[in-house]
């Protein structure tokens, strides 16, 4: 019989249920479900640690999905939780994953919205975006999976690493046409083609979702006047493109970074947020190339002396003044 509560790391957790999988009992502490998938936080009494349990229906599609998840388990990547075990039972398959101890980006953004002084510096925002891009690119390159549900609550920050969690909605390109309606749909973070229910959704959908998060980090609001991917939900194309305000015009701490940085990040996000998938980065390679080029720029600038940095910022200001006055004529 499962206990009513457990004490772990100085905190008391109510026990909601008990899952007997393999030769172990997993005490269910919290439902993490979202959308059409079941996902739970559980306590493994043998390992004396928390785990995440993903529940998938048994089917031909799920079998192919599990083959890709097993590939992730073998990889033991730094970008997604280690998959420990698979347990088929009746009509479901239970996937046991290591628990990632870190900070949920969704909660970090919620806290920062209530306490603006704690909002990440633009340089930190860029590094979160950069690491997210690398995590997604690794998944695309090594497994052929489209994550399909990139949103702040599915991103965990652990020091200088970014973990992507909840692969219950992931699919291969071949599987995309077999997805259930609404599978992986997460409001403004989902791509326009997901909102339109298109049969073929590829890697550029994840690039769009990651770009929405980057935009939110810099601008403190969602792109396309808060609509995100919903801006292209009714029809393909870029009818609402003019509603995309560059983050350089919205970031309260624009002065902390030089003009060249903002010009480059505006270009990267504008392409990543194109409402027409054909206008985005064709693959993750050119996307990463642009991001890493900007990162190299930041590293070179960090080596400048304080005096040189002040001179360059002054030149940036002069250049901005001439551009504003020139356009006013």
C-alpha positions, 0 to 999 in steps of 0.5 A: 500500500502506498504511503499518503505522503513522502518526505524528499529533499526537505519537502513533503509530497502528497502521493496521488497513486502508485505505478508498478512497472517492472520490479519497482513501485513508482509513487505518483506525486504530480500530473504533468499532463498537457494536451493529449499525452499523460506525463507524471512526476513520480518518486522511485523508492529504489533509486531514491530520486524523482523520475518523469513517466511518459505514457504512450498508447500502444500502436504501430505509430507509437512503436516507430515513435519509441524507436526514436526515443530509444535512440535518444536514450542511447545518445544520453545527450546533454540536451534532453533527459536520459531515458532509463526504461520502457515498460509495455503494459496492456494498451500503453507503454510507460517511458521512465526518464531521469528527472531534470533538476533545474529552473522551468523557463515558463516559471522564470518568465512568470516570475520576471513578469511580476518582478521586472528587475529580475528579467534576464539581461539581453546577453543572457536572453541570447544565450538561452536562445542559442542553447535552445537552437543547439538542442533542437538542431541535435534532435533534428540531425541525430533522430529525425524527430520534430519536437512539435511542442516547444514552449517555455514550460518544456524548457529547463535551465540547468546552469549554462545548459538547456534541457528539452523535456516532454517528447510525447508529441514528437514525430518524424517527418513520415509520421506527421500526417498521422498525428491526431488533430490538436496534438502538440498545439500550444497556443501562440508558441505553435507554428502557423502550419500547426494551427492550420492543421496541415498534414506535413509539418517539418523542422521549421515548425520547431524553429518558429516556436524557438523564435517565439520564445526568443522574441518573448525573452527580448521584448517581454511580449509575444510576436505579432501583437501577442498572437505568435503562430496564431497570426498565420492560422487562417491562411498560409502566407505572410499577411500579418508580417507587418505586425511583427515589430522588431525586438530592438524597438521593444527591449527595455534594455536595448542600450545594454547592447550595441546596434550591430547586435540588434540589427543581427538578432532582428534579422534572425528572428524575422526569418525564424518567425516568417508565417510562411514556412518556406520563408524561414531557414530551410534547415537547422544548419543555416539557422545555427550558422547565423546564431553562432556568427552573432555569438562570435561577434559578442565574444570579440566585443567582450575582449574590448577594453572599457575605453574602446567599448565606450568609443564604439557605443558612442559611434553606434549612437552617432550612426543611429542619430544620422540614420534617424535624421536621414530617414526623417528627410 
